[in-house]
């Protein structure tokens, strides 16, 4: 029998190296996963403020849904056509004019399945509105949008 006095120690070191590499690979995968595209989310919110229907509608798929919570547009809307009707009403409610917008700090959360953005906003205009937004992207597409009307929101100066 060929006995190597440190073979167990070598196996433990190899095992720990494999575990460490696996953990590192997993962390790198999460860090690179999802459409971590804050610029895209900000552009969407700017399209809301400017009333740019073409830019707004480019972000949606036939499967996208929007939950508008509170206010006169309260409801769940599924698909581009239904969501487009909501935006037409929102834009018409301000006489078709752009709304000055102030956005709070945007937060993002990502994993391999997608990225979510959350931000508070104040949209000015004839009837100002304060909103908490959640935008959920999968494979680079906006799949879920939540508009929570929130009159008590206070944005940092």
MODELLER restraints for C-alpha pairs under 7 A, 6 or more apart:
rsr = mdl.restraints
at = mdl.atoms
rsr.add(forms.Gaussian(group=physical.xy_distance, feature=features.Distance(at['CA:30:A'], at['CA:111:A']), mean=5.42, stdev=0.5))
rsr.add(forms.Gaussian(group=physical.xy_distance, feature=features.Distance(at['CA:30:A'], at['CA:112:A']), mean=5.80, stdev=0.5))
rsr.add(forms.Gaussian(group=physical.xy_distance, feature=features.Distance(at['CA:33:A'], at['CA:111:A']), mean=5.85, stdev=0.5))
rsr.add(forms.Gaussian(group=physical.xy_distance, feature=features.Distance(at['CA:33:A'], at['CA:112:A']), mean=4.50, stdev=0.5))
rsr.add(forms.Gaussian(group=physical.xy_distance, feature=features.Distance(at['CA:34:A'], at['CA:110:A']), mean=6.26, stdev=0.5))
rsr.add(forms.Gaussian(group=physical.xy_distance, feature=features.Distance(at['CA:34:A'], at['CA:111:A']), mean=6.12, stdev=0.5))
rsr.add(forms.Gaussian(group=physical.xy_distance, feature=features.Distance(at['CA:34:A'], at['CA:112:A']), mean=5.27, stdev=0.5))
rsr.add(forms.Gaussian(group=physical.xy_distance, feature=features.Distance(at['CA:34:A'], at['CA:113:A']), mean=6.18, stdev=0.5))
rsr.add(forms.Gaussian(group=physical.xy_distance, feature=features.Distance(at['CA:34:A'], at['CA:114:A']), mean=4.61, stdev=0.5))
rsr.add(forms.Gaussian(group=physical.xy_distance, feature=features.Distance(at['CA:34:A'], at['CA:115:A']), mean=5.72, stdev=0.5))
rsr.add(forms.Gaussian(group=physical.xy_distance, feature=features.Distance(at['CA:34:A'], at['CA:139:A']), mean=6.66, stdev=0.5))
rsr.add(forms.Gaussian(group=physical.xy_distance, feature=features.Distance(at['CA:35:A'], at['CA:114:A']), mean=6.49, stdev=0.5))
rsr.add(forms.Gaussian(group=physical.xy_distance, feature=features.Distance(at['CA:35:A'], at['CA:115:A']), mean=6.13, stdev=0.5))
rsr.add(forms.Gaussian(group=physical.xy_distance, feature=features.Distance(at['CA:35:A'], at['CA:137:A']), mean=6.98, stdev=0.5))
rsr.add(forms.Gaussian(group=physical.xy_distance, feature=features.Distance(at['CA:35:A'], at['CA:139:A']), mean=6.42, stdev=0.5))
rsr.add(forms.Gaussian(group=physical.xy_distance, feature=features.Distance(at['CA:35:A'], at['CA:140:A']), mean=5.08, stdev=0.5))
rsr.add(forms.Gaussian(group=physical.xy_distance, feature=features.Distance(at['CA:36:A'], at['CA:110:A']), mean=6.89, stdev=0.5))
rsr.add(forms.Gaussian(group=physical.xy_distance, feature=features.Distance(at['CA:36:A'], at['CA:115:A']), mean=6.02, stdev=0.5))
rsr.add(forms.Gaussian(group=physical.xy_distance, feature=features.Distance(at['CA:44:A'], at['CA:56:A']), mean=6.12, stdev=0.5))
rsr.add(forms.Gaussian(group=physical.xy_distance, feature=features.Distance(at['CA:47:A'], at['CA:55:A']), mean=5.96, stdev=0.5))
rsr.add(forms.Gaussian(group=physical.xy_distance, feature=features.Distance(at['CA:47:A'], at['CA:56:A']), mean=5.70, stdev=0.5))
rsr.add(forms.Gaussian(group=physical.xy_distance, feature=features.Distance(at['CA:48:A'], at['CA:56:A']), mean=6.78, stdev=0.5))
rsr.add(forms.Gaussian(group=physical.xy_distance, feature=features.Distance(at['CA:49:A'], at['CA:98:A']), mean=5.70, stdev=0.5))
rsr.add(forms.Gaussian(group=physical.xy_distance, feature=features.Distance(at['CA:49:A'], at['CA:99:A']), mean=4.86, stdev=0.5))
rsr.add(forms.Gaussian(group=physical.xy_distance, feature=features.Distance(at['CA:49:A'], at['CA:100:A']), mean=6.33, stdev=0.5))
rsr.add(forms.Gaussian(group=physical.xy_distance, feature=features.Distance(at['CA:49:A'], at['CA:101:A']), mean=5.93, stdev=0.5))
rsr.add(forms.Gaussian(group=physical.xy_distance, feature=features.Distance(at['CA:49:A'], at['CA:123:A']), mean=6.78, stdev=0.5))
rsr.add(forms.Gaussian(group=physical.xy_distance, feature=features.Distance(at['CA:50:A'], at['CA:98:A']), mean=4.25, stdev=0.5))
rsr.add(forms.Gaussian(group=physical.xy_distance, feature=features.Distance(at['CA:50:A'], at['CA:99:A']), mean=6.10, stdev=0.5))
rsr.add(forms.Gaussian(group=physical.xy_distance, feature=features.Distance(at['CA:51:A'], at['CA:91:A']), mean=5.79, stdev=0.5))
rsr.add(forms.Gaussian(group=physical.xy_distance, feature=features.Distance(at['CA:51:A'], at['CA:97:A']), mean=6.96, stdev=0.5))
rsr.add(forms.Gaussian(group=physical.xy_distance, feature=features.Distance(at['CA:51:A'], at['CA:98:A']), mean=5.55, stdev=0.5))
rsr.add(forms.Gaussian(group=physical.xy_distance, feature=features.Distance(at['CA:57:A'], at['CA:80:A']), mean=6.90, stdev=0.5))
rsr.add(forms.Gaussian(group=physical.xy_distance, feature=features.Distance(at['CA:57:A'], at['CA:84:A']), mean=6.84, stdev=0.5))
rsr.add(forms.Gaussian(group=physical.xy_distance, feature=features.Distance(at['CA:59:A'], at['CA:141:A']), mean=6.63, stdev=0.5))
rsr.add(forms.Gaussian(group=physical.xy_distance, feature=features.Distance(at['CA:59:A'], at['CA:142:A']), mean=5.80, stdev=0.5))
rsr.add(forms.Gaussian(group=physical.xy_distance, feature=features.Distance(at['CA:60:A'], at['CA:80:A']), mean=5.98, stdev=0.5))
rsr.add(forms.Gaussian(group=physical.xy_distance, feature=features.Distance(at['CA:60:A'], at['CA:141:A']), mean=6.99, stdev=0.5))
rsr.add(forms.Gaussian(group=physical.xy_distance, feature=features.Distance(at['CA:60:A'], at['CA:142:A']), mean=5.75, stdev=0.5))
rsr.add(forms.Gaussian(group=physical.xy_distance, feature=features.Distance(at['CA:60:A'], at['CA:143:A']), mean=6.95, stdev=0.5))
rsr.add(forms.Gaussian(group=physical.xy_distance, feature=features.Distance(at['CA:61:A'], at['CA:79:A']), mean=6.53, stdev=0.5))
rsr.add(forms.Gaussian(group=physical.xy_distance, feature=features.Distance(at['CA:61:A'], at['CA:80:A']), mean=6.22, stdev=0.5))
rsr.add(forms.Gaussian(group=physical.xy_distance, feature=features.Distance(at['CA:62:A'], at['CA:79:A']), mean=4.52, stdev=0.5))
rsr.add(forms.Gaussian(group=physical.xy_distance, feature=features.Distance(at['CA:62:A'], at['CA:80:A']), mean=5.53, stdev=0.5))
rsr.add(forms.Gaussian(group=physical.xy_distance, feature=features.Distance(at['CA:63:A'], at['CA:78:A']), mean=6.59, stdev=0.5))
rsr.add(forms.Gaussian(group=physical.xy_distance, feature=features.Distance(at['CA:63:A'], at['CA:79:A']), mean=5.20, stdev=0.5))
rsr.add(forms.Gaussian(group=physical.xy_distance, feature=features.Distance(at['CA:63:A'], at['CA:143:A']), mean=6.89, stdev=0.5))
rsr.add(forms.Gaussian(group=physical.xy_distance, feature=features.Distance(at['CA:64:A'], at['CA:78:A']), mean=5.93, stdev=0.5))
rsr.add(forms.Gaussian(group=physical.xy_distance, feature=features.Distance(at['CA:64:A'], at['CA:79:A']), mean=5.20, stdev=0.5))
rsr.add(forms.Gaussian(group=physical.xy_distance, feature=features.Distance(at['CA:64:A'], at['CA:142:A']), mean=6.76, stdev=0.5))
rsr.add(forms.Gaussian(group=physical.xy_distance, feature=features.Distance(at['CA:64:A'], at['CA:143:A']), mean=4.38, stdev=0.5))
rsr.add(forms.Gaussian(group=physical.xy_distance, feature=features.Distance(at['CA:64:A'], at['CA:144:A']), mean=5.64, stdev=0.5))
rsr.add(forms.Gaussian(group=physical.xy_distance, feature=features.Distance(at['CA:65:A'], at['CA:77:A']), mean=5.50, stdev=0.5))
rsr.add(forms.Gaussian(group=physical.xy_distance, feature=features.Distance(at['CA:65:A'], at['CA:78:A']), mean=4.20, stdev=0.5))
rsr.add(forms.Gaussian(group=physical.xy_distance, feature=features.Distance(at['CA:65:A'], at['CA:79:A']), mean=5.93, stdev=0.5))
rsr.add(forms.Gaussian(group=physical.xy_distance, feature=features.Distance(at['CA:65:A'], at['CA:143:A']), mean=6.44, stdev=0.5))
rsr.add(forms.Gaussian(group=physical.xy_distance, feature=features.Distance(at['CA:65:A'], at['CA:144:A']), mean=5.16, stdev=0.5))
rsr.add(forms.Gaussian(group=physical.xy_distance, feature=features.Distance(at['CA:65:A'], at['CA:145:A']), mean=6.48, stdev=0.5))
rsr.add(forms.Gaussian(group=physical.xy_distance, feature=features.Distance(at['CA:66:A'], at['CA:76:A']), mean=5.71, stdev=0.5))
rsr.add(forms.Gaussian(group=physical.xy_distance, feature=features.Distance(at['CA:66:A'], at['CA:77:A']), mean=5.11, stdev=0.5))
rsr.add(forms.Gaussian(group=physical.xy_distance, feature=features.Distance(at['CA:66:A'], at['CA:78:A']), mean=6.39, stdev=0.5))
rsr.add(forms.Gaussian(group=physical.xy_distance, feature=features.Distance(at['CA:66:A'], at['CA:83:A']), mean=6.92, stdev=0.5))
rsr.add(forms.Gaussian(group=physical.xy_distance, feature=features.Distance(at['CA:66:A'], at['CA:144:A']), mean=5.80, stdev=0.5))
rsr.add(forms.Gaussian(group=physical.xy_distance, feature=features.Distance(at['CA:66:A'], at['CA:145:A']), mean=4.67, stdev=0.5))
rsr.add(forms.Gaussian(group=physical.xy_distance, feature=features.Distance(at['CA:66:A'], at['CA:146:A']), mean=5.66, stdev=0.5))
rsr.add(forms.Gaussian(group=physical.xy_distance, feature=features.Distance(at['CA:67:A'], at['CA:75:A']), mean=5.98, stdev=0.5))
rsr.add(forms.Gaussian(group=physical.xy_distance, feature=features.Distance(at['CA:67:A'], at['CA:76:A']), mean=4.50, stdev=0.5))
rsr.add(forms.Gaussian(group=physical.xy_distance, feature=features.Distance(at['CA:67:A'], at['CA:77:A']), mean=6.42, stdev=0.5))
rsr.add(forms.Gaussian(group=physical.xy_distance, feature=features.Distance(at['CA:67:A'], at['CA:145:A']), mean=6.38, stdev=0.5))
rsr.add(forms.Gaussian(group=physical.xy_distance, feature=features.Distance(at['CA:67:A'], at['CA:146:A']), mean=4.80, stdev=0.5))
rsr.add(forms.Gaussian(group=physical.xy_distance, feature=features.Distance(at['CA:67:A'], at['CA:147:A']), mean=6.16, stdev=0.5))
rsr.add(forms.Gaussian(group=physical.xy_distance, feature=features.Distance(at['CA:68:A'], at['CA:74:A']), mean=4.92, stdev=0.5))
rsr.add(forms.Gaussian(group=physical.xy_distance, feature=features.Distance(at['CA:68:A'], at['CA:75:A']), mean=5.31, stdev=0.5))
rsr.add(forms.Gaussian(group=physical.xy_distance, feature=features.Distance(at['CA:68:A'], at['CA:76:A']), mean=6.26, stdev=0.5))
rsr.add(forms.Gaussian(group=physical.xy_distance, feature=features.Distance(at['CA:68:A'], at['CA:146:A']), mean=5.95, stdev=0.5))
rsr.add(forms.Gaussian(group=physical.xy_distance, feature=features.Distance(at['CA:68:A'], at['CA:147:A']), mean=4.65, stdev=0.5))
rsr.add(forms.Gaussian(group=physical.xy_distance, feature=features.Distance(at['CA:68:A'], at['CA:148:A']), mean=6.11, stdev=0.5))
rsr.add(forms.Gaussian(group=physical.xy_distance, feature=features.Distance(at['CA:69:A'], at['CA:75:A']), mean=6.45, stdev=0.5))
rsr.add(forms.Gaussian(group=physical.xy_distance, feature=features.Distance(at['CA:69:A'], at['CA:147:A']), mean=5.91, stdev=0.5))
rsr.add(forms.Gaussian(group=physical.xy_distance, feature=features.Distance(at['CA:69:A'], at['CA:148:A']), mean=4.72, stdev=0.5))
rsr.add(forms.Gaussian(group=physical.xy_distance, feature=features.Distance(at['CA:69:A'], at['CA:149:A']), mean=5.98, stdev=0.5))
rsr.add(forms.Gaussian(group=physical.xy_distance, feature=features.Distance(at['CA:70:A'], at['CA:148:A']), mean=6.57, stdev=0.5))
rsr.add(forms.Gaussian(group=physical.xy_distance, feature=features.Distance(at['CA:70:A'], at['CA:149:A']), mean=5.36, stdev=0.5))
rsr.add(forms.Gaussian(group=physical.xy_distance, feature=features.Distance(at['CA:71:A'], at['CA:149:A']), mean=6.63, stdev=0.5))
rsr.add(forms.Gaussian(group=physical.xy_distance, feature=features.Distance(at['CA:73:A'], at['CA:86:A']), mean=6.98, stdev=0.5))
rsr.add(forms.Gaussian(group=physical.xy_distance, feature=features.Distance(at['CA:77:A'], at['CA:83:A']), mean=5.80, stdev=0.5))
rsr.add(forms.Gaussian(group=physical.xy_distance, feature=features.Distance(at['CA:94:A'], at['CA:125:A']), mean=6.10, stdev=0.5))
rsr.add(forms.Gaussian(group=physical.xy_distance, feature=features.Distance(at['CA:94:A'], at['CA:126:A']), mean=5.55, stdev=0.5))
rsr.add(forms.Gaussian(group=physical.xy_distance, feature=features.Distance(at['CA:94:A'], at['CA:127:A']), mean=6.93, stdev=0.5))
rsr.add(forms.Gaussian(group=physical.xy_distance, feature=features.Distance(at['CA:99:A'], at['CA:123:A']), mean=5.70, stdev=0.5))
rsr.add(forms.Gaussian(group=physical.xy_distance, feature=features.Distance(at['CA:99:A'], at['CA:124:A']), mean=5.05, stdev=0.5))
rsr.add(forms.Gaussian(group=physical.xy_distance, feature=features.Distance(at['CA:99:A'], at['CA:125:A']), mean=5.05, stdev=0.5))
rsr.add(forms.Gaussian(group=physical.xy_distance, feature=features.Distance(at['CA:100:A'], at['CA:123:A']), mean=5.78, stdev=0.5))
rsr.add(forms.Gaussian(group=physical.xy_distance, feature=features.Distance(at['CA:100:A'], at['CA:124:A']), mean=5.03, stdev=0.5))
rsr.add(forms.Gaussian(group=physical.xy_distance, feature=features.Distance(at['CA:100:A'], at['CA:125:A']), mean=6.78, stdev=0.5))
rsr.add(forms.Gaussian(group=physical.xy_distance, feature=features.Distance(at['CA:101:A'], at['CA:121:A']), mean=6.90, stdev=0.5))
rsr.add(forms.Gaussian(group=physical.xy_distance, feature=features.Distance(at['CA:101:A'], at['CA:122:A']), mean=5.61, stdev=0.5))
rsr.add(forms.Gaussian(group=physical.xy_distance, feature=features.Distance(at['CA:101:A'], at['CA:123:A']), mean=4.51, stdev=0.5))
rsr.add(forms.Gaussian(group=physical.xy_distance, feature=features.Distance(at['CA:101:A'], at['CA:124:A']), mean=6.18, stdev=0.5))
rsr.add(forms.Gaussian(group=physical.xy_distance, feature=features.Distance(at['CA:102:A'], at['CA:121:A']), mean=5.59, stdev=0.5))
rsr.add(forms.Gaussian(group=physical.xy_distance, feature=features.Distance(at['CA:102:A'], at['CA:122:A']), mean=5.21, stdev=0.5))
rsr.add(forms.Gaussian(group=physical.xy_distance, feature=features.Distance(at['CA:102:A'], at['CA:123:A']), mean=6.64, stdev=0.5))
rsr.add(forms.Gaussian(group=physical.xy_distance, feature=features.Distance(at['CA:103:A'], at['CA:119:A']), mean=6.92, stdev=0.5))
rsr.add(forms.Gaussian(group=physical.xy_distance, feature=features.Distance(at['CA:103:A'], at['CA:120:A']), mean=6.02, stdev=0.5))
rsr.add(forms.Gaussian(group=physical.xy_distance, feature=features.Distance(at['CA:103:A'], at['CA:121:A']), mean=4.44, stdev=0.5))
rsr.add(forms.Gaussian(group=physical.xy_distance, feature=features.Distance(at['CA:103:A'], at['CA:122:A']), mean=6.60, stdev=0.5))
rsr.add(forms.Gaussian(group=physical.xy_distance, feature=features.Distance(at['CA:104:A'], at['CA:119:A']), mean=5.87, stdev=0.5))
rsr.add(forms.Gaussian(group=physical.xy_distance, feature=features.Distance(at['CA:104:A'], at['CA:120:A']), mean=5.16, stdev=0.5))
rsr.add(forms.Gaussian(group=physical.xy_distance, feature=features.Distance(at['CA:104:A'], at['CA:121:A']), mean=5.92, stdev=0.5))
rsr.add(forms.Gaussian(group=physical.xy_distance, feature=features.Distance(at['CA:104:A'], at['CA:155:A']), mean=5.70, stdev=0.5))
rsr.add(forms.Gaussian(group=physical.xy_distance, feature=features.Distance(at['CA:104:A'], at['CA:156:A']), mean=6.86, stdev=0.5))
rsr.add(forms.Gaussian(group=physical.xy_distance, feature=features.Distance(at['CA:105:A'], at['CA:119:A']), mean=6.18, stdev=0.5))
rsr.add(forms.Gaussian(group=physical.xy_distance, feature=features.Distance(at['CA:106:A'], at['CA:117:A']), mean=6.63, stdev=0.5))
rsr.add(forms.Gaussian(group=physical.xy_distance, feature=features.Distance(at['CA:106:A'], at['CA:118:A']), mean=5.77, stdev=0.5))
rsr.add(forms.Gaussian(group=physical.xy_distance, feature=features.Distance(at['CA:106:A'], at['CA:119:A']), mean=4.71, stdev=0.5))
rsr.add(forms.Gaussian(group=physical.xy_distance, feature=features.Distance(at['CA:107:A'], at['CA:117:A']), mean=5.56, stdev=0.5))
rsr.add(forms.Gaussian(group=physical.xy_distance, feature=features.Distance(at['CA:107:A'], at['CA:118:A']), mean=5.25, stdev=0.5))
rsr.add(forms.Gaussian(group=physical.xy_distance, feature=features.Distance(at['CA:107:A'], at['CA:119:A']), mean=6.47, stdev=0.5))
rsr.add(forms.Gaussian(group=physical.xy_distance, feature=features.Distance(at['CA:108:A'], at['CA:115:A']), mean=6.84, stdev=0.5))
rsr.add(forms.Gaussian(group=physical.xy_distance, feature=features.Distance(at['CA:108:A'], at['CA:116:A']), mean=5.57, stdev=0.5))
rsr.add(forms.Gaussian(group=physical.xy_distance, feature=features.Distance(at['CA:108:A'], at['CA:117:A']), mean=4.47, stdev=0.5))
rsr.add(forms.Gaussian(group=physical.xy_distance, feature=features.Distance(at['CA:108:A'], at['CA:118:A']), mean=6.52, stdev=0.5))
rsr.add(forms.Gaussian(group=physical.xy_distance, feature=features.Distance(at['CA:109:A'], at['CA:115:A']), mean=5.57, stdev=0.5))
rsr.add(forms.Gaussian(group=physical.xy_distance, feature=features.Distance(at['CA:109:A'], at['CA:116:A']), mean=5.22, stdev=0.5))
rsr.add(forms.Gaussian(group=physical.xy_distance, feature=features.Distance(at['CA:109:A'], at['CA:117:A']), mean=6.56, stdev=0.5))
rsr.add(forms.Gaussian(group=physical.xy_distance, feature=features.Distance(at['CA:110:A'], at['CA:116:A']), mean=6.43, stdev=0.5))
rsr.add(forms.Gaussian(group=physical.xy_distance, feature=features.Distance(at['CA:113:A'], at['CA:138:A']), mean=6.41, stdev=0.5))
rsr.add(forms.Gaussian(group=physical.xy_distance, feature=features.Distance(at['CA:114:A'], at['CA:137:A']), mean=5.55, stdev=0.5))
rsr.add(forms.Gaussian(group=physical.xy_distance, feature=features.Distance(at['CA:114:A'], at['CA:138:A']), mean=4.50, stdev=0.5))
rsr.add(forms.Gaussian(group=physical.xy_distance, feature=features.Distance(at['CA:114:A'], at['CA:139:A']), mean=6.62, stdev=0.5))
rsr.add(forms.Gaussian(group=physical.xy_distance, feature=features.Distance(at['CA:115:A'], at['CA:136:A']), mean=5.92, stdev=0.5))
rsr.add(forms.Gaussian(group=physical.xy_distance, feature=features.Distance(at['CA:115:A'], at['CA:137:A']), mean=5.25, stdev=0.5))
rsr.add(forms.Gaussian(group=physical.xy_distance, feature=features.Distance(at['CA:115:A'], at['CA:138:A']), mean=6.69, stdev=0.5))
rsr.add(forms.Gaussian(group=physical.xy_distance, feature=features.Distance(at['CA:116:A'], at['CA:134:A']), mean=6.86, stdev=0.5))
rsr.add(forms.Gaussian(group=physical.xy_distance, feature=features.Distance(at['CA:116:A'], at['CA:135:A']), mean=5.61, stdev=0.5))
rsr.add(forms.Gaussian(group=physical.xy_distance, feature=features.Distance(at['CA:116:A'], at['CA:136:A']), mean=4.35, stdev=0.5))
rsr.add(forms.Gaussian(group=physical.xy_distance, feature=features.Distance(at['CA:116:A'], at['CA:137:A']), mean=6.17, stdev=0.5))
rsr.add(forms.Gaussian(group=physical.xy_distance, feature=features.Distance(at['CA:117:A'], at['CA:134:A']), mean=5.57, stdev=0.5))
rsr.add(forms.Gaussian(group=physical.xy_distance, feature=features.Distance(at['CA:117:A'], at['CA:135:A']), mean=5.13, stdev=0.5))
rsr.add(forms.Gaussian(group=physical.xy_distance, feature=features.Distance(at['CA:117:A'], at['CA:136:A']), mean=6.44, stdev=0.5))
rsr.add(forms.Gaussian(group=physical.xy_distance, feature=features.Distance(at['CA:118:A'], at['CA:133:A']), mean=5.51, stdev=0.5))
rsr.add(forms.Gaussian(group=physical.xy_distance, feature=features.Distance(at['CA:118:A'], at['CA:134:A']), mean=4.53, stdev=0.5))
rsr.add(forms.Gaussian(group=physical.xy_distance, feature=features.Distance(at['CA:118:A'], at['CA:135:A']), mean=6.55, stdev=0.5))
rsr.add(forms.Gaussian(group=physical.xy_distance, feature=features.Distance(at['CA:119:A'], at['CA:132:A']), mean=5.91, stdev=0.5))
rsr.add(forms.Gaussian(group=physical.xy_distance, feature=features.Distance(at['CA:119:A'], at['CA:133:A']), mean=5.29, stdev=0.5))
rsr.add(forms.Gaussian(group=physical.xy_distance, feature=features.Distance(at['CA:119:A'], at['CA:134:A']), mean=6.77, stdev=0.5))
rsr.add(forms.Gaussian(group=physical.xy_distance, feature=features.Distance(at['CA:120:A'], at['CA:131:A']), mean=5.75, stdev=0.5))
rsr.add(forms.Gaussian(group=physical.xy_distance, feature=features.Distance(at['CA:120:A'], at['CA:132:A']), mean=4.35, stdev=0.5))
rsr.add(forms.Gaussian(group=physical.xy_distance, feature=features.Distance(at['CA:120:A'], at['CA:133:A']), mean=6.02, stdev=0.5))
rsr.add(forms.Gaussian(group=physical.xy_distance, feature=features.Distance(at['CA:121:A'], at['CA:130:A']), mean=5.76, stdev=0.5))
rsr.add(forms.Gaussian(group=physical.xy_distance, feature=features.Distance(at['CA:121:A'], at['CA:131:A']), mean=5.26, stdev=0.5))
rsr.add(forms.Gaussian(group=physical.xy_distance, feature=features.Distance(at['CA:121:A'], at['CA:132:A']), mean=6.32, stdev=0.5))
rsr.add(forms.Gaussian(group=physical.xy_distance, feature=features.Distance(at['CA:122:A'], at['CA:129:A']), mean=5.89, stdev=0.5))
rsr.add(forms.Gaussian(group=physical.xy_distance, feature=features.Distance(at['CA:122:A'], at['CA:130:A']), mean=4.43, stdev=0.5))
rsr.add(forms.Gaussian(group=physical.xy_distance, feature=features.Distance(at['CA:122:A'], at['CA:131:A']), mean=6.35, stdev=0.5))
rsr.add(forms.Gaussian(group=physical.xy_distance, feature=features.Distance(at['CA:123:A'], at['CA:129:A']), mean=5.30, stdev=0.5))
rsr.add(forms.Gaussian(group=physical.xy_distance, feature=features.Distance(at['CA:123:A'], at['CA:130:A']), mean=6.28, stdev=0.5))
rsr.add(forms.Gaussian(group=physical.xy_distance, feature=features.Distance(at['CA:130:A'], at['CA:149:A']), mean=6.03, stdev=0.5))
rsr.add(forms.Gaussian(group=physical.xy_distance, feature=features.Distance(at['CA:130:A'], at['CA:150:A']), mean=5.45, stdev=0.5))
rsr.add(forms.Gaussian(group=physical.xy_distance, feature=features.Distance(at['CA:130:A'], at['CA:151:A']), mean=5.36, stdev=0.5))
rsr.add(forms.Gaussian(group=physical.xy_distance, feature=features.Distance(at['CA:130:A'], at['CA:153:A']), mean=6.47, stdev=0.5))
rsr.add(forms.Gaussian(group=physical.xy_distance, feature=features.Distance(at['CA:131:A'], at['CA:147:A']), mean=6.25, stdev=0.5))
rsr.add(forms.Gaussian(group=physical.xy_distance, feature=features.Distance(at['CA:131:A'], at['CA:148:A']), mean=5.47, stdev=0.5))
rsr.add(forms.Gaussian(group=physical.xy_distance, feature=features.Distance(at['CA:131:A'], at['CA:149:A']), mean=4.63, stdev=0.5))
rsr.add(forms.Gaussian(group=physical.xy_distance, feature=features.Distance(at['CA:131:A'], at['CA:150:A']), mean=5.19, stdev=0.5))
rsr.add(forms.Gaussian(group=physical.xy_distance, feature=features.Distance(at['CA:132:A'], at['CA:147:A']), mean=6.03, stdev=0.5))
rsr.add(forms.Gaussian(group=physical.xy_distance, feature=features.Distance(at['CA:132:A'], at['CA:148:A']), mean=5.05, stdev=0.5))
rsr.add(forms.Gaussian(group=physical.xy_distance, feature=features.Distance(at['CA:132:A'], at['CA:149:A']), mean=6.52, stdev=0.5))
rsr.add(forms.Gaussian(group=physical.xy_distance, feature=features.Distance(at['CA:132:A'], at['CA:150:A']), mean=6.43, stdev=0.5))
rsr.add(forms.Gaussian(group=physical.xy_distance, feature=features.Distance(at['CA:133:A'], at['CA:146:A']), mean=5.59, stdev=0.5))
rsr.add(forms.Gaussian(group=physical.xy_distance, feature=features.Distance(at['CA:133:A'], at['CA:147:A']), mean=5.09, stdev=0.5))
rsr.add(forms.Gaussian(group=physical.xy_distance, feature=features.Distance(at['CA:133:A'], at['CA:148:A']), mean=6.43, stdev=0.5))
rsr.add(forms.Gaussian(group=physical.xy_distance, feature=features.Distance(at['CA:134:A'], at['CA:145:A']), mean=5.70, stdev=0.5))
rsr.add(forms.Gaussian(group=physical.xy_distance, feature=features.Distance(at['CA:134:A'], at['CA:146:A']), mean=5.01, stdev=0.5))
rsr.add(forms.Gaussian(group=physical.xy_distance, feature=features.Distance(at['CA:134:A'], at['CA:147:A']), mean=6.95, stdev=0.5))
rsr.add(forms.Gaussian(group=physical.xy_distance, feature=features.Distance(at['CA:135:A'], at['CA:142:A']), mean=6.81, stdev=0.5))
rsr.add(forms.Gaussian(group=physical.xy_distance, feature=features.Distance(at['CA:135:A'], at['CA:144:A']), mean=5.97, stdev=0.5))
rsr.add(forms.Gaussian(group=physical.xy_distance, feature=features.Distance(at['CA:135:A'], at['CA:145:A']), mean=4.74, stdev=0.5))
rsr.add(forms.Gaussian(group=physical.xy_distance, feature=features.Distance(at['CA:135:A'], at['CA:146:A']), mean=6.61, stdev=0.5))
rsr.add(forms.Gaussian(group=physical.xy_distance, feature=features.Distance(at['CA:136:A'], at['CA:142:A']), mean=5.83, stdev=0.5))
rsr.add(forms.Gaussian(group=physical.xy_distance, feature=features.Distance(at['CA:136:A'], at['CA:143:A']), mean=5.82, stdev=0.5))
rsr.add(forms.Gaussian(group=physical.xy_distance, feature=features.Distance(at['CA:136:A'], at['CA:144:A']), mean=5.07, stdev=0.5))
rsr.add(forms.Gaussian(group=physical.xy_distance, feature=features.Distance(at['CA:136:A'], at['CA:145:A']), mean=6.39, stdev=0.5))
rsr.add(forms.Gaussian(group=physical.xy_distance, feature=features.Distance(at['CA:137:A'], at['CA:143:A']), mean=5.55, stdev=0.5))
